[in-house]
Amino acid sequence: MRKIKNFNYKYLNIIKTIFFVFVISKLSILIFFQYPSPVDDSIYFISVSRFHCIDGIFRTPIFPIDENGSRYLWHAILQPFLISILSYDCSIQSFYFAICLLIISTLLLVFFLKIKSFEKKFCWIFSIIIFSLQVKQGFRPEVISILLILLIEYFFLKKNYLFTLPLVFLAWSHPAVFLIEIIFITLRLNKELFFIFLKNFREIFLIIIFANVLIVYLYPFNIYEHINFLIKHAQFLNTKIPSDFYTYYIRSDFFPLFGFSFFFILIFLFYLNKKFLLLCLPIYYFGIRFPETYYNLIPLYISIIYYINYILCKKFNKKKSLLLNLFKYYLFLVFFISVIGLSQGLLRDLISKFSYNSSLLSTKKIYNDLIADNNEICEIPAFFTLFLNFNELEENFTPSKKCNKNKKKIVNIYPVNGYNLNKLKNKNCLLSHKNNNIFFINPFKSESGYSVYICKER
C-alpha cells in the first residue's frame, strides 16, 4: 500500500514538472519573442485590439463586410476590448502580454475553484489540456470563452444563480459558443434545478438585465446593426466551400487528433444520459458542417470534461467504476496529446527563432528600406496591420496597402508563416531573413516568426 502511495505521489510530481516546464516555456516565448506571429483569424482580432487601443474605435481593414466602413460589427467585442485595455502601449509586445494574462488567469481559476475530482491529478491534467487549447487559438475569442465556461460550470453545478453573469459575458465574447452552452445547460435542467432557479428568478432577471444594459450602453455601435452583421457573418460562412475534415479534426496542428478527443468525450456524455444526443444538432451546425469552424466546439469540449468529472465524483459507485477507469485513461491520453501539441509548437518556435531570428521590428525595417528605395508596395502580410497606420491600408479580405500601381517598381510582400507557397511559383521572390541552418533537420514547412517573401512584380 505504501509503495502504491509513493508511486502515485511520484507520478503526480512528474505531471506537475511537465506542466510547469511547458507553461513557463510557452509563456516566455509568447511574451519575449511574440511567437508564433499572428495569422488567419488571430490577426483579425488582434488588429481590432490595436486600432481600438490607438484611437478608441473598433475597426479593422481585414474582413470588410461592413459597407459603411471597416467597423468591427461581425463578431463579439469582449476579448478584443480586454486585449486593448490590458495592453500598456499598443505595441505587439503588450498585446502578447495581455493574451498571456488571460491564459494565466484561466489556469489560476482552475486551481482557485478547487474542482473536486476522483483523481488528485485532475486539476493538473485539466490545466495542461486547457493551456494547450488556448495557446493553439492565439487571439481568437475561445481564450476568454474557456475562462467564462469554467465560471459558468462552477456556479451552475453548485446550483448558484450567479452562473448567469459569466453566461451574459459569454454572449458578448462568442455568440456561437453561447448558443451551444445554453443548449447544454438546458439539457441538464431537472425539476430540482428548475425550482431552485425559479426561486431566484428576480436575482437572475436583474443580473441579465443589468449586465446587458451596461454592455449595450458601453457598446459603440447600434445594437441592431451588430445583430444584423452577426447574421451577415453567418451567411458569409454559408457561401464558403467546406474545408477538409482531416486538416482541422485529425491533423489539427498543435493539438493533434482533436476530432478523436472530442468525439470520444461525447461517447462518455451520451452514455451518462441519452438526452445529450440532442447536442448533435448544434455540434454539426456550428462545428462539423464547416470543419474550419472546429473552434466553436473547443469551449464545449472543456465544459463536457468539467461536467463528466463532476458526475463521476458525485455519483461514484461500483456500477460506474468501469466508466470511471475509462475516463481516467481518456484523460491521460488527452494529456499526452496536449504535451505532443505543445512540443510541436515549442519546437517550431525555437527552430524559427534561432534559424531566422525574425521579429516584427526587423521586418518593419526591411519594409521601410524598400519604401526608401522608391518601391511601391501593394500586397502585404496581415501582421503589417500591427505597425501601419489605418489610413495606409485598403479594406480587403486579402491584406493590402493603398498603392499607386502605375509606378515602375511594384513590390508585393507575403508572410512565410501560414502562407501557401504554391502561390509564389514563377514569381521573382526573395526571403527577407537568412536561414542560419543551426538545426540540421527542420520538420516544419515554414517558420513561425515574421519572415516574409519580397516579390518584385516589376
Secondary structure in CASP SS format (residue, H / E / C, confidence):
PFRMAT SS
TARGET T0000
AUTHOR 0000-0000-0000
METHOD secondary structure of the structure
MODEL  1
M C 1.00
R H 1.00
K H 1.00
I H 1.00
K H 1.00
N H 1.00
F H 1.00
N H 1.00
Y H 1.00
K H 1.00
Y H 1.00
L H 1.00
N H 1.00
I H 1.00
I H 1.00
K H 1.00
T H 1.00
I H 1.00
F H 1.00
F H 1.00
V H 1.00
F H 1.00
V H 1.00
I H 1.00
S H 1.00
K H 1.00
L H 1.00
S H 1.00
I H 1.00
L H 1.00
I H 1.00
F H 1.00
F C 1.00
Q C 1.00
Y C 1.00
P C 1.00
S C 1.00
P C 1.00
V C 1.00
D C 1.00
D H 1.00
S H 1.00
I H 1.00
Y H 1.00
F H 1.00
I H 1.00
S H 1.00
V H 1.00
S H 1.00
R H 1.00
F H 1.00
H H 1.00
C H 1.00
I H 1.00
D H 1.00
G C 1.00
I C 1.00
F C 1.00
R E 1.00
T C 1.00
P C 1.00
I E 1.00
F C 1.00
P C 1.00
I C 1.00
D C 1.00
E C 1.00
N C 1.00
G C 1.00
S C 1.00
R E 1.00
Y C 1.00
L C 1.00
W C 1.00
H C 1.00
A C 1.00
I C 1.00
L H 1.00
Q H 1.00
P H 1.00
F H 1.00
L H 1.00
I H 1.00
S H 1.00
I H 1.00
L H 1.00
S C 1.00
Y C 1.00
D C 1.00
C C 1.00
S C 1.00
I H 1.00
Q H 1.00
S H 1.00
F H 1.00
Y H 1.00
F H 1.00
A H 1.00
I H 1.00
C H 1.00
L H 1.00
L H 1.00
I H 1.00
I H 1.00
S H 1.00
T H 1.00
L H 1.00
L H 1.00
L H 1.00
V H 1.00
F H 1.00
F H 1.00
L C 1.00
K C 1.00
I C 1.00
K C 1.00
S C 1.00
F C 1.00
E C 1.00
K C 1.00
K C 1.00
F H 1.00
C H 1.00
W H 1.00
I H 1.00
F H 1.00
S H 1.00
I H 1.00
I H 1.00
I H 1.00
F H 1.00
S H 1.00
L H 1.00
Q H 1.00
V H 1.00
K H 1.00
Q H 1.00
G C 1.00
F C 1.00
R C 1.00
P C 1.00
E H 1.00
V H 1.00
I H 1.00
S H 1.00
I H 1.00
L H 1.00
L H 1.00
I H 1.00
L H 1.00
L H 1.00
I H 1.00
E H 1.00
Y H 1.00
F H 1.00
F H 1.00
L H 1.00
K C 1.00
K C 1.00
N C 1.00
Y H 1.00
L H 1.00
F H 1.00
T H 1.00
L H 1.00
P H 1.00
L H 1.00
V H 1.00
F H 1.00
L H 1.00
A H 1.00
W C 1.00
S C 1.00
H C 1.00
P H 1.00
A H 1.00
V H 1.00
F H 1.00
L H 1.00
I H 1.00
E H 1.00
I H 1.00
I H 1.00
F H 1.00
I H 1.00
T H 1.00
L H 1.00
R H 1.00
L C 1.00
N C 1.00
K H 1.00
E H 1.00
L H 1.00
F H 1.00
F H 1.00
I H 1.00
F H 1.00
L H 1.00
K H 1.00
N C 1.00
F H 1.00
R H 1.00
E H 1.00
I H 1.00
F H 1.00
L H 1.00
I H 1.00
I H 1.00
I H 1.00
F H 1.00
A H 1.00
N H 1.00
V H 1.00
L H 1.00
I H 1.00
V H 1.00
Y H 1.00
L H 1.00
Y C 1.00
P C 1.00
F C 1.00
N C 1.00
I H 1.00
Y H 1.00
E H 1.00
H H 1.00
I H 1.00
N H 1.00
F H 1.00
L H 1.00
I H 1.00
K H 1.00
H H 1.00
A H 1.00
Q H 1.00
F H 1.00
L H 1.00
N H 1.00
T H 1.00
K C 1.00
I C 1.00
P C 1.00
S C 1.00
D C 1.00
F H 1.00
Y H 1.00
T H 1.00
Y H 1.00
Y H 1.00
I H 1.00
R H 1.00
S C 1.00
D C 1.00
F C 1.00
F C 1.00
P C 1.00
L C 1.00
F H 1.00
G H 1.00
F H 1.00
S H 1.00
F H 1.00
F H 1.00
F H 1.00
I H 1.00
L H 1.00
I H 1.00
F H 1.00
L H 1.00
F H 1.00
Y H 1.00
L H 1.00
N C 1.00
K H 1.00
K H 1.00
F H 1.00
L H 1.00
L H 1.00
L H 1.00
C H 1.00
L H 1.00
P H 1.00
I H 1.00
Y H 1.00
Y H 1.00
F H 1.00
G H 1.00
I H 1.00
R C 1.00
F C 1.00
P H 1.00
E H 1.00
T H 1.00
Y H 1.00
Y H 1.00
N H 1.00
L H 1.00
I H 1.00
P H 1.00
L H 1.00
Y H 1.00
I H 1.00
S H 1.00
I H 1.00
I H 1.00
Y H 1.00
Y H 1.00
I H 1.00
N H 1.00
Y H 1.00
I H 1.00
L H 1.00
C H 1.00
K H 1.00
K C 1.00
F C 1.00
N C 1.00
K H 1.00
K H 1.00
K H 1.00
S H 1.00
L H 1.00
L H 1.00
L H 1.00
N H 1.00
L H 1.00
F H 1.00
K H 1.00
Y H 1.00
Y H 1.00
L H 1.00
F H 1.00
L H 1.00
V H 1.00
F H 1.00
F H 1.00
I H 1.00
S H 1.00
V H 1.00
I H 1.00
G H 1.00
L H 1.00
S H 1.00
Q H 1.00
G H 1.00
L H 1.00
L H 1.00
R H 1.00
D H 1.00
L H 1.00
I H 1.00
S H 1.00
K H 1.00
F H 1.00
S H 1.00
Y H 1.00
N C 1.00
S C 1.00
S C 1.00
L H 1.00
L H 1.00
S H 1.00
T H 1.00
K H 1.00
K H 1.00
I H 1.00
Y H 1.00
N H 1.00
D H 1.00
L H 1.00
I H 1.00
A H 1.00
D C 1.00
N C 1.00
N C 1.00
E E 1.00
I E 1.00
C C 1.00
E E 1.00
I C 1.00
P C 1.00
A H 1.00
F H 1.00
F H 1.00
T H 1.00
L H 1.00
F C 1.00
L C 1.00
N C 1.00
F H 1.00
N H 1.00
E H 1.00
L E 1.00
E C 1.00
E C 1.00
N E 1.00
F C 1.00
T C 1.00
P C 1.00
S E 1.00
K E 1.00
K C 1.00
C C 1.00
N C 1.00
K C 1.00
N C 1.00
K C 1.00
K C 1.00
K C 1.00
I E 1.00
V E 1.00
N E 1.00
I E 1.00
Y E 1.00
P E 1.00
V C 1.00
N C 1.00
G C 1.00
Y C 1.00
N C 1.00
L H 1.00
N H 1.00
K H 1.00
L H 1.00
K C 1.00
N C 1.00
K C 1.00
N C 1.00
C E 1.00
L E 1.00
L E 1.00
S C 1.00
H C 1.00
K C 1.00
N C 1.00
N C 1.00
N C 1.00
I C 1.00
F C 1.00
F C 1.00
I C 1.00
N C 1.00
P C 1.00
F C 1.00
K C 1.00
S C 1.00
E C 1.00
S C 1.00
G C 1.00
Y C 1.00
S C 1.00
V E 1.00
Y E 1.00
I E 1.00
C E 1.00
K E 1.00
E C 1.00
R C 1.00
END
